[in-house]
Amino acid sequence: MTVLAEIWRRAVSEQPAPDAALVVGAAVVALVAVLHPTLWRATRLLVTITHEGGHAVAALLAGRRLRGIRLHADTSGLTVSSGRAAGPGMVLMLLAGYLGPAVVGLGAVALLLSGHALGLLWAFVLLLALMLLQIRNLYGFALVVAVGAGLAALSWYAAPTTQTAVATLLTWLLLLAAPKPVLELGRQHRAGRATHSDAGQLHRLTRLPVGLWIGVFGLLNLGGLAIGTALLVPALATLAGGR
């Protein structure tokens, strides 16, 4: 209980907001991690975790029964739930996957702006711990444990400046990475390989074109990136200038 109380005390404590140099530097590093083919593979795993987490949360909110989550070494994932095979709940669950990284990224922006960079890291640890309860394959289990343990250790032992830097980098990674899987999905669609994708399933449920759903994913993710950038860069630069 003492450890939990200390974690809570740290999580709700306020830290100095990242200065303008850190915000811009983290954005550049995150952009390289998204654009570089080798680094993108590791970044894509973070996106997959939030993608499948989005499916899982939406399934629970829609009243569906969550059956399990699988994360694979090829950066793909699968979330299985039971319930009605059609209807608004199923549509919501399918929509939530590609929107997950942007939504989590915007939540991260809100925590950074309120001076809770450390709270952001502990929030990630909590979400990963809850996700771990639903993981159904060995690779996925090892991945979630590794990421969660790394963030927990950093949140407990690292200096406040390091914690703020990592929180800022994670925020940019989610915002900048969110649109790229949609581009990949678009290429799969043009190659005729999007039949079993979220967009393909939404097409079968709603009879709306696959391309339309891919466009919706893309616009919403770009919107999330635009909002996050508009909030982060001016607000944090102003805070830095006022110190």
C-alpha positions in Angstrom: 0.0 0.0 0.0 2.9 2.3 0.7 4.3 1.8 -2.8 0.8 2.4 -4.3 0.4 5.6 -2.3 3.8 6.8 -3.5 3.0 6.1 -7.1 -0.3 8.0 -6.7 1.5 10.9 -5.1 4.0 11.1 -8.0 1.4 10.6 -10.7 -0.7 13.5 -9.5 2.2 15.8 -8.8 3.0 18.6 -11.2 6.2 18.9 -13.2 7.5 21.9 -15.2 6.1 21.9 -18.7 8.6 21.0 -21.4 10.3 24.1 -23.0 10.1 25.0 -26.6 13.4 23.4 -27.5 12.3 20.0 -26.0 9.0 20.2 -27.8 10.6 20.8 -31.2 13.4 18.3 -30.5 11.0 15.6 -29.5 8.9 16.3 -32.6 12.0 15.9 -34.9 13.1 12.6 -33.2 9.5 11.3 -33.5 9.3 12.2 -37.1 12.5 10.4 -37.9 11.2 7.3 -36.0 8.1 7.4 -38.2 9.8 8.0 -41.5 12.9 5.8 -41.1 12.0 2.2 -42.3 14.0 0.4 -39.6 12.8 2.7 -36.7 9.3 2.6 -38.0 9.0 -1.1 -37.3 9.6 -0.4 -33.6 7.3 2.6 -33.6 4.7 0.6 -35.4 4.5 -1.7 -32.4 3.5 1.2 -30.2 0.8 2.1 -32.8 -0.4 -1.5 -32.8 -0.7 -1.5 -29.0 -2.8 1.6 -29.0 -4.8 0.4 -32.1 -5.8 -2.9 -30.4 -6.3 -1.0 -27.1 -8.8 1.2 -28.9 -10.7 -1.8 -30.2 -10.8 -3.3 -26.7 -12.0 -0.1 -25.0 -14.7 0.5 -27.6 -15.9 -3.1 -27.4 -16.4 -2.8 -23.6 -18.1 0.6 -24.0 -20.4 -1.0 -26.6 -21.4 -3.8 -24.2 -19.5 -6.5 -26.0 -17.6 -9.3 -24.3 -13.9 -9.0 -24.7 -12.3 -12.4 -25.6 -8.7 -11.4 -25.9 -5.9 -9.4 -27.7 -3.0 -10.7 -29.8 0.1 -8.7 -30.8 2.4 -10.2 -33.4 6.1 -9.7 -34.3 5.1 -8.5 -37.8 3.5 -5.5 -36.0 -0.1 -6.8 -36.7 -2.6 -7.4 -34.0 -6.1 -8.8 -33.4 -8.8 -8.0 -30.8 -11.6 -10.6 -30.5 -14.9 -9.8 -28.8 -18.3 -11.4 -28.8 -21.7 -9.9 -29.2 -24.0 -8.9 -32.1 -22.3 -9.4 -35.4 -23.7 -6.1 -36.7 -25.1 -2.9 -35.4 -23.7 0.3 -33.9 -21.5 -1.5 -31.3 -19.6 -3.4 -33.9 -19.2 -0.3 -36.0 -17.9 1.6 -33.0 -15.4 -1.2 -32.2 -14.1 -1.3 -35.8 -13.8 2.5 -36.0 -11.8 2.8 -32.7 -8.7 0.9 -33.8 -7.3 3.3 -36.3 -8.4 6.3 -34.2 -6.8 4.9 -31.0 -3.3 6.4 -31.5 -4.6 9.9 -32.3 -7.1 9.8 -29.4 -4.4 8.7 -26.9 -2.0 11.2 -28.3 -4.5 14.1 -27.7 -5.0 12.8 -24.2 -1.3 12.9 -23.7 -1.2 16.5 -25.0 -3.8 17.4 -22.3 -1.7 15.9 -19.5 1.5 17.6 -20.8 -0.2 21.0 -20.9 -1.5 20.6 -17.4 2.0 19.8 -16.1 1.5 16.1 -15.5 4.2 14.5 -17.6 4.9 11.9 -14.9 1.2 11.2 -14.6 1.1 10.5 -18.3 3.8 7.9 -18.0 2.0 6.2 -15.1 -1.2 6.3 -17.1 0.5 4.4 -19.9 1.8 1.8 -17.3 -1.8 1.4 -15.9 -3.3 1.0 -19.4 -0.6 -1.6 -20.3 -1.2 -3.5 -17.1 -5.0 -3.7 -17.8 -4.2 -4.7 -21.4 -2.0 -7.5 -20.2 -5.0 -9.2 -18.6 -6.4 -9.7 -22.1 -3.3 -10.7 -24.0 -3.6 -14.2 -25.4 -0.2 -14.9 -27.1 3.4 -15.1 -25.8 4.9 -12.4 -28.0 2.1 -10.0 -27.1 2.6 -10.8 -23.4 6.4 -10.3 -23.6 6.0 -7.0 -25.6 3.5 -5.5 -23.1 5.5 -6.5 -20.1 8.7 -5.1 -21.6 7.1 -1.8 -22.5 5.2 -1.5 -19.3 8.2 -2.4 -17.1 10.5 0.0 -19.0 8.0 2.9 -18.5 7.5 1.9 -14.8 11.3 1.9 -14.2 11.7 5.2 -15.9 8.8 6.7 -14.0 10.3 5.5 -10.7 14.0 6.1 -11.1 14.7 8.6 -13.8 15.2 12.3 -13.3 12.2 14.6 -13.8 13.8 16.2 -16.9 14.2 12.7 -18.4 10.6 11.8 -17.6 9.3 14.9 -19.2 11.4 14.3 -22.3 10.2 10.7 -22.7 6.5 11.8 -22.1 6.9 14.5 -24.8 8.5 12.1 -27.2 5.7 9.5 -26.7 3.1 12.2 -27.3 4.7 13.2 -30.6 5.2 9.5 -31.6 1.5 8.8 -31.2 0.3 12.0 -33.0 2.8 11.7 -35.9 2.5 7.9 -36.3 -1.3 7.8 -36.3 -1.8 8.7 -40.0 0.9 6.3 -41.5 -1.0 3.0 -40.9 -3.9 4.5 -42.8 -1.6 5.2 -45.7 -0.5 1.5 -45.5 -4.1 0.5 -45.4 -4.8 2.5 -48.6 -2.0 0.7 -50.4 -3.4 -2.6 -49.3 -6.9 -1.6 -50.6 -5.5 -0.6 -54.0 -3.7 -4.0 -54.1 -7.0 -5.7 -53.3 -5.8 -6.9 -49.9 -8.1 -4.9 -47.6 -11.0 -7.4 -47.5 -10.4 -8.4 -43.9 -9.2 -5.1 -42.6 -11.2 -2.8 -40.3 -12.3 -0.8 -43.3 -13.3 -4.0 -45.2 -15.4 -5.2 -42.3 -17.0 -1.7 -42.0 -17.8 -1.9 -45.7 -19.6 -5.2 -45.2 -21.5 -3.9 -42.2 -22.6 -0.5 -43.7 -22.4 -1.1 -47.5 -20.3 2.1 -47.6 -17.2 1.9 -49.8 -13.9 0.7 -48.2 -12.2 3.9 -49.7 -14.7 6.1 -47.8 -13.8 4.5 -44.5 -10.1 4.8 -45.2 -10.7 8.5 -46.0 -12.5 8.9 -42.6 -9.6 7.2 -40.8 -7.1 9.5 -42.6 -9.0 12.7 -42.0 -9.6 12.1 -38.3 -6.0 11.1 -37.7 -4.7 14.2 -39.6 -7.2 16.3 -37.6 -5.8 14.8 -34.4 -2.3 15.6 -35.5 -3.3 19.2 -36.4 -5.0 19.8 -33.1 -2.2 18.3 -31.1 0.4 20.4 -32.9 -1.7 23.6 -32.6 -1.9 23.0 -28.9 1.6 21.9 -28.2 3.8 24.2 -30.1 2.3 27.7 -29.3 1.2 26.8 -25.7 4.4 25.3 -24.6 6.5 27.9 -26.3 4.5 30.6 -24.4 5.0 28.7 -21.1 8.7 28.5 -21.7 9.0 32.1 -22.6 7.2 33.1 -19.4 9.6 31.3 -17.1 
